[in-house]
């Protein structure tokens, strides 16, 4: 119950500031009776109206800011401090040779909206249909893009149904035909494995 209220803290701050603003509006109205404000109304009506409407606006916005700070503090310190999240156990890695359909396991899927471990983790899998659209691997020079992404992805794809010798040979030749002419040692060892 308290979690639902604190998750809707901005809406609650709006409601509380509206009631506080209405109470302040009737309890302490704009002081039009002051001599300085009367002179201002006569000499510069737009300035007087600006101060009058600003006063009324601040009757609502100051409580909203105060309530949102208060509720955010409660949300951060009271709700988050006592709740510890246990990371769930990741299911076994689906071996490429035993997969029913061609797919690419990229990594572990974490919580979709927050930076924390998932209570029910799963593998992030790109199905066969997604493999035809292309994958972008972005990183700085020397950050290990081929070693950490391209080679493991190629190993997964080449290991899929490798018992089928003709399919394996065809996939290997297609990969070698489309690959760039790069004579790196990692690529050479990867292609020799398959």
Secondary structure as UniProt FT lines:
FT   HELIX           2..7
FT   HELIX           9..27
FT   TURN            32..33
FT   HELIX           35..43
FT   HELIX           45..73
FT   HELIX           74..79
FT   HELIX           80..82
FT   HELIX           96..98
FT   STRAND          103..109
FT   STRAND          122..127
FT   HELIX           128..131
FT   TURN            141..142
FT   HELIX           146..150
FT   HELIX           151..159
FT   TURN            160..163
FT   HELIX           165..178
FT   HELIX           185..193
//
